[in-house]
């Protein structure tokens, strides 16, 4: 059973890598982002999306950690 889980995990990771690679290869058009009047350098669309994904993957757990910490402190005050 453990070997089956490892094989399925390996297949899932391989398919995920293939999907990401196909996305990056298909989205090579350069774009320049404009935010609050500031223009950024021209970079590929895929890089913009991957950077946004990574930023979300970092910010999400940090925000949930802060929210969980504050709710635990509130529960301690109630007891």
MOTATA-V315768 format. One line per field, one symbol per residue. phi: phi as a letter, one per 40 degrees, with the letter a starting at -180 (. if undefined). A space follows every 10 residues. Layout:
phi = ???
//
This chain:
phi = .ccccccccc cccccccccc ccccccbccc bbcbbfgcbc ccbcdccccc cccccccccd cccccccccc ccccccccc
//
